[in-house]
Amino acid sequence: MFEGLREKLSNAFRMLSGKGKITEKNIEEAVQIVKTSLLAADVSYKVVREFVENVKKRALGEEVLKSLTPDQMFIKIVRDELIKLLGEREPLKLIHNPSYVMMVGLQGTGKTTSAAKIANYLKKQGKRPILVAADTYRPAAIDQLEVLGKKIGVPVITGDRKNAIRIVQEAMKQVKDSGYDVVILDTAGRLHIDEEMMQELEEIKRMVQPDEILLTVDAMAGQDAVNSAKTFNERLEVTGFVITKLDGDSRGGVILTIRYITGKPVKFVGVGEKVDDFDEFYPDRIANRILGLGDVLSLIERVERELDQEKLEKMGQKFVRAEFTLEDFREQIKEIKKLGIDKILEALPGAPQVDLDTSEKELRKIEAIINSMTPQERNNPEIINASRKRRIAAGSGTTVQDVNKLLKSYEEMKKLMKMFKKGRLPFSLKGFRF
């Protein structure tokens, strides 16, 4: 996410690294790199021009703080301006009961999937959502929503599967006094904006009086997406955006432009294909990711949302008691795979650049080795002798060297746990807060 933009902006920060102070000359050079970086990321020229002027004005007008070097001060200024550009966070405003949420957007933007993701998100918030399949234009759109609804345990109203207006009318009758408090409408999507589609959307809006009209926008579509967003907003007065496929876009132009151009907020971002790959929009967190400063808060929320908290608590207790076994290690690998190594590394500030394919391969290798052990061996690795190692290696399709490497790493981890238990860590934790 934002890899291309992040790499280009880092050149501007490196230019100031080691400088004794910010001067007009080195700021001018750094700002020029920021400008070309944003333009290359497909950010609107109008937005870029105002952004770099604000950065330059602040950089030349501020004294370097004693605790900050010039490059750190410049990063802070750029971060502040990015947050300002992205706008304030605005959560969903669900006023009525039931509340109607209209999902609108062109085909291929992830509208149907986003409808299900929002239903899943609301369900976890304690709401009782229901989905309405009112996209009768795209083949299999209704079937797709039914599959997604079943997956997340949210019912889907399909009506006659032919006429969107009648489907919505039927849904309004069904949800009245039903106990469902949020109705999410997956409406018509076309390859491009046309009058017939817009009229249908305007009619549905008039019928349901939605609390939210969310436009799904493909992060990889560049300024074309921003232009279509302007048209949708002019006709429907959208209340916010869902930026999809953000995990596949290394540029960031759409998310940095759309609020400025339309005046409407981004409310959610899609960061993967799974229903849980969906986050609330936080401007400061997005700015941190663009600048390579990580996003630990989102990672923590994802851990709390997707992983078994009781299992994690037990693992933590075992770690503190220095009772962590290879069985526990295997379970930990499974949890890491659920989150995805790429998403974990992206969220950690200063995380090293690694070959993700290689990392995934190593995890699979470790898991295969542990799977080839007997339960007794997993819980008592000290019994693993040479003949057992040969058997484990053959059973996992690895080598004895691979088995030795895993066991050595495990022993080093056990030593660290024992030092942790005794309060004798080989490094200082002074200044850290937990």
C-alpha positions in Angstrom: 0.0 0.0 0.0 1.4 3.4 -1.1 4.8 1.8 -1.8 5.5 3.8 -4.9 4.6 7.1 -3.3 6.4 6.2 0.0 9.7 5.4 -1.8 9.6 8.7 -3.8 8.8 10.9 -0.7 11.7 9.2 1.2 14.1 10.8 -1.3 13.0 14.2 -0.1 13.5 13.3 3.5 16.9 11.8 2.8 18.0 15.1 1.1 17.5 16.9 4.5 19.0 14.1 6.6 22.2 15.2 8.3 21.6 18.9 7.5 22.3 21.3 10.4 19.2 23.4 9.7 16.4 24.0 7.2 17.3 26.6 4.6 15.4 28.0 1.7 17.6 26.2 -0.8 17.4 22.7 0.7 13.7 23.1 1.4 13.1 24.2 -2.2 14.8 21.0 -3.4 12.9 18.8 -1.0 9.6 20.4 -1.9 10.3 19.9 -5.6 10.7 16.1 -5.0 7.5 16.0 -3.0 5.7 17.8 -5.9 6.9 15.4 -8.5 6.2 12.4 -6.2 2.6 13.4 -5.8 2.1 14.1 -9.5 3.5 10.7 -10.3 1.0 9.2 -7.8 -1.8 10.7 -9.9 -2.8 13.4 -7.4 -4.6 16.3 -9.0 -2.3 19.1 -10.1 -4.5 21.6 -8.3 -4.2 19.6 -5.1 -0.5 19.2 -5.4 0.1 22.9 -6.0 -1.8 24.0 -2.9 -0.2 21.1 -0.8 3.4 22.0 -1.7 2.8 25.7 -1.1 1.5 25.0 2.4 4.5 22.7 3.1 7.0 25.2 1.8 5.4 28.0 3.8 5.4 26.1 7.0 8.9 24.6 6.5 10.5 28.1 6.0 8.4 29.7 8.7 9.2 27.2 11.6 12.3 26.8 13.6 13.7 23.4 14.0 12.7 21.9 17.4 15.7 21.0 19.6 14.5 17.4 19.7 14.1 17.1 15.9 16.5 17.1 13.0 15.6 19.0 9.8 14.4 15.8 8.1 12.2 14.9 11.0 10.7 18.4 11.1 10.0 18.2 7.4 8.4 14.8 7.8 6.2 16.2 10.6 5.1 19.2 8.4 4.4 16.8 5.4 2.4 14.5 7.7 0.4 17.4 9.2 -0.5 18.6 5.7 -1.4 15.1 4.5 -3.8 14.7 7.4 -5.3 18.1 6.5 -5.7 17.1 2.9 -7.3 13.7 3.8 -9.9 15.5 6.0 -11.4 14.6 9.3 -12.7 11.2 10.2 -16.5 10.9 9.9 -18.1 7.7 11.1 -21.3 6.3 9.6 -24.4 8.4 10.7 -27.2 6.0 11.2 -30.1 8.1 12.5 -33.3 6.3 11.7 -34.6 2.8 12.6 -34.2 1.1 10.3 -31.4 3.1 8.7 -30.9 2.8 5.0 -27.4 2.7 3.4 -27.2 3.0 -0.3 -24.1 1.5 -2.0 -23.5 3.1 -5.4 -20.7 2.8 -7.9 -19.5 1.6 -11.3 -19.0 -2.0 -12.1 -15.6 -3.4 -11.0 -15.1 -1.0 -8.1 -16.0 -3.7 -5.5 -19.4 -2.3 -4.6 -21.1 -5.6 -3.9 -18.2 -6.9 -1.8 -18.1 -3.6 0.1 -21.8 -3.9 0.9 -21.2 -7.2 2.5 -18.1 -5.9 4.3 -20.1 -3.0 5.8 -22.8 -5.5 6.9 -20.1 -7.6 8.6 -18.6 -4.5 10.2 -22.0 -3.4 11.6 -22.8 -6.8 12.8 -19.6 -6.8 14.9 -20.7 -3.4 16.2 -23.8 -5.0 17.6 -26.2 -3.9 14.8 -28.7 -6.2 13.0 -28.0 -5.5 9.3 -29.8 -6.9 6.3 -28.7 -6.8 2.7 -30.8 -6.0 -0.4 -29.7 -7.2 -3.8 -30.9 -4.4 -6.1 -28.2 -4.6 -8.7 -30.1 -6.3 -11.6 -27.7 -5.2 -14.4 -24.5 -7.1 -13.6 -24.7 -10.8 -14.2 -24.3 -12.8 -11.0 -24.4 -9.7 -8.7 -27.3 -11.1 -6.8 -25.8 -14.5 -6.5 -22.5 -13.0 -5.3 -24.3 -11.0 -2.6 -26.2 -14.2 -1.5 -22.9 -16.1 -1.1 -21.3 -13.2 0.8 -24.4 -12.8 3.0 -24.4 -16.5 3.9 -20.7 -16.3 4.7 -21.1 -13.5 7.3 -24.5 -14.7 8.6 -26.5 -11.7 7.2 -29.8 -12.3 5.3 -30.2 -11.1 1.8 -33.5 -9.9 0.2 -33.6 -10.6 -3.6 -37.2 -10.0 -4.5 -38.1 -10.9 -8.1 -34.4 -10.6 -9.1 -35.4 -8.5 -12.1 -36.6 -5.1 -11.2 -34.6 -3.0 -8.8 -37.4 -0.7 -7.8 -39.7 -3.6 -7.0 -36.9 -5.3 -5.1 -36.5 -2.2 -2.9 -40.2 -1.9 -2.4 -40.4 -5.5 -1.3 -37.5 -5.0 1.1 -39.1 -1.9 2.7 -42.2 -4.0 3.5 -40.1 -6.9 4.8 -37.9 -4.9 7.1 -40.7 -2.8 8.7 -41.0 -3.9 12.3 -38.7 -6.8 11.6 -36.0 -5.9 14.1 -33.3 -5.3 11.5 -31.9 -1.8 12.2 -29.7 -1.2 9.1 -30.7 -2.0 5.5 -27.8 -2.0 3.0 -28.8 -1.6 -0.6 -26.5 -3.0 -3.3 -27.7 -0.9 -6.2 -27.1 -0.9 -10.0 -23.6 -0.7 -11.3 -22.6 -0.1 -14.9 -19.3 0.1 -16.8 -19.8 3.8 -17.1 -22.3 6.4 -15.9 -25.5 6.7 -18.0 -28.8 8.5 -17.5 -30.9 5.3 -17.0 -28.8 4.2 -14.1 -28.8 7.6 -12.5 -32.5 7.9 -12.7 -33.0 4.5 -11.1 -30.6 5.5 -8.3 -32.4 8.8 -7.8 -35.8 7.0 -7.6 -34.4 4.6 -5.0 -33.0 7.5 -3.0 -36.4 9.2 -3.0 -38.1 6.0 -1.8 -35.9 5.1 1.1 -34.5 8.5 2.2 -31.1 6.9 3.1 -29.0 8.1 6.0 -25.9 7.3 4.0 -25.1 7.1 0.3 -21.7 5.5 0.0 -19.8 5.6 -3.3 -17.3 2.8 -3.9 -14.2 4.1 -5.7 -11.4 1.9 -7.1 -8.1 3.2 -5.7 -6.3 2.0 -8.8 -8.5 4.0 -11.3 -6.7 7.3 -10.8 -8.3 10.6 -11.7 -11.0 8.8 -13.8 -12.4 7.6 -10.4 -12.3 11.2 -9.0 -14.1 12.5 -12.1 -16.9 9.8 -11.8 -17.1 10.6 -8.1 -17.9 14.2 -9.0 -20.7 13.2 -11.2 -22.2 10.8 -8.7 -22.0 13.5 -6.0 -23.7 16.1 -8.2 -26.6 13.8 -8.9 -27.0 11.9 -5.6 -25.3 14.0 -3.0 -23.2 11.1 -1.7 -22.4 11.2 2.0 -19.0 9.5 1.8 -16.7 7.2 0.0 -15.4 3.6 0.3 -12.0 3.4 -1.3 -11.4 -0.2 -2.5 -8.3 -2.1 -3.6 -6.1 0.2 -1.6 -3.8 -2.8 -0.9 -3.1 -3.0 -4.7 -2.4 0.6 -5.3 1.2 1.9 -4.7 0.3 5.5 -5.7 -2.4 6.9 -3.5 -3.7 9.6 -5.9 -7.4 8.8 -5.4 -7.4 8.9 -1.6 -5.4 12.1 -1.5 -7.6 13.9 -4.0 -11.2 12.9 -3.6 -12.0 14.8 -0.4 -10.4 18.0 -1.8 -12.4 17.7 -5.1 -15.8 16.7 -3.7 -15.8 18.0 -0.1 -17.1 14.6 1.0 -15.3 12.3 3.4 -13.8 8.8 2.9 -15.5 6.5 5.5 -14.0 3.1 4.8 -11.0 1.6 3.0 -10.9 -1.9 1.5 -7.4 -3.5 2.0 -8.0 -7.0 0.7 -10.4 -9.5 -0.7 -11.6 -11.1 2.5 -14.6 -9.7 4.3 -12.5 -8.7 7.3 -10.0 -6.8 5.0 -11.9 -3.6 5.7 -11.0 -0.7 7.9 -12.6 2.5 9.1 -10.8 5.5 7.6 -8.4 7.4 9.9 -6.6 10.3 8.2 -3.6 10.2 10.6 -3.1 6.4 10.1 -3.2 6.8 6.3 -0.7 9.6 6.5 1.6 7.4 8.6 1.4 4.6 6.1 2.2 7.0 3.2 5.3 8.2 5.1 6.4 4.7 6.2 5.6 5.4 9.8 3.5 2.3 10.2 0.0 1.9 11.6 0.2 -0.1 14.8 -3.3 1.0 16.0 -5.0 -0.6 12.9 -2.9 -3.7 13.4 -4.0 -4.0 17.1 -7.7 -3.5 16.0 -7.3 -6.2 13.4 -5.8 -8.6 15.9 -8.7 -8.0 18.3 -11.2 -8.4 15.5 -9.8 -11.4 13.7 -7.9 -13.5 16.2 -9.0 -15.7 19.0 -8.5 -13.5 22.1 -8.8 -16.4 24.5 -6.1 -18.3 22.7 -3.8 -15.2 22.5 -4.3 -14.7 26.3 -3.3 -18.3 27.0 -0.2 -18.0 24.8 0.8 -14.8 26.5 0.5 -16.4 29.9 2.6 -19.4 28.7 5.2 -17.0 27.4 5.5 -15.2 30.7 5.8 -18.5 32.6 8.4 -19.7 30.0 6.2 -22.7 29.1 5.9 -21.9 25.4 6.1 -25.2 23.4 6.4 -26.0 19.7 2.7 -26.8 19.7 2.1 -23.2 20.8 4.6 -22.0 18.1 2.5 -23.8 15.5 -0.7 -22.1 16.7 1.1 -18.8 16.6 2.1 -19.3 13.0 -1.6 -20.1 12.1 -2.6 -16.8 13.7 0.1 -14.9 11.8 -1.1 -16.4 8.5 -4.6 -15.2 9.3 -3.4 -11.6 9.5 -1.0 -11.9 6.6 2.7 -11.1 6.8 2.4 -8.2 4.4 -0.2 -6.5 6.5 1.8 -7.0 9.7 5.0 -5.6 8.2 3.2 -2.7 6.6 1.7 -1.7 10.0 5.0 -1.7 11.8 7.1 1.5 11.7 10.6 0.9 10.3 9.8 -2.7 9.3 12.5 -4.2 7.1 11.8 -4.7 3.4 11.5 -8.5 3.0 10.7 -10.9 0.2 7.1 -11.8 1.1 7.1 -14.9 -1.0 10.2 -16.1 0.8 8.7 -15.3 4.2 5.5 -17.1 3.4 7.6 -20.1 2.2 9.6 -20.1 5.4 6.4 -20.1 7.5 5.0 -23.0 5.5 8.3 -24.9 6.0 8.3 -24.3 9.8 4.7 -25.4 10.0 5.4 -28.5 8.0 8.3 -29.4 10.2 6.2 -29.0 13.4 3.3 -31.0 11.8 5.7 -33.9 11.1 6.5 -34.2 14.8 4.5 -36.3 17.2 2.5 -34.5 20.0 5.2 -35.7 22.4 8.0 -34.2 20.4 6.1 -30.9 20.0 5.7 -30.6 23.8 9.2 -32.0 24.6 11.6 -31.1 21.8 14.6 -32.2 23.9 13.7 -35.8 23.0 14.3 -35.2 19.3 17.5 -37.1 18.5 19.3 -37.7 15.2 17.0 -40.5 14.0 13.8 -38.4 14.9 15.3 -35.4 13.0 15.7 -37.6 9.9 12.2 -38.8 10.2 10.8 -35.3 10.7 12.8 -33.9 7.8 11.6 -36.7 5.5 8.0 -36.3 6.6 8.0 -32.5 6.0 9.9 -32.5 2.8 12.8 -30.5 4.4 16.3 -31.2 5.5 17.8 -32.1 8.8 19.6 -28.7 8.7 16.1 -27.1 8.5 15.0 -29.1 11.6 18.1 -28.1 13.5 17.6 -24.5 12.6 14.1 -24.5 13.9 15.1 -26.2 17.1 17.9 -23.8 17.7 15.6 -20.8 17.2 13.2 -22.4 19.7 15.9 -22.9 22.3 17.0 -19.3 21.9 13.4 -18.2 22.4 13.2 -20.3 25.6 16.3 -18.7 27.0 14.8 -15.2 26.3 11.5 -16.2 28.0 13.5 -17.4 31.1 15.3 -14.1 31.3 12.0 -12.3 30.9 10.6 -14.4 33.7 13.5 -13.5 36.0 13.5 -9.9 35.0 17.0 -10.1 33.5 16.5 -9.0 29.9 19.6 -8.5 27.6 18.2 -5.0 26.7 16.7 -2.1 28.5 12.9 -1.4 28.4 13.4 2.0 30.1 11.2 4.6 28.5 8.8 2.2 26.9 5.1 2.2 27.9 2.8 -0.8 27.7 
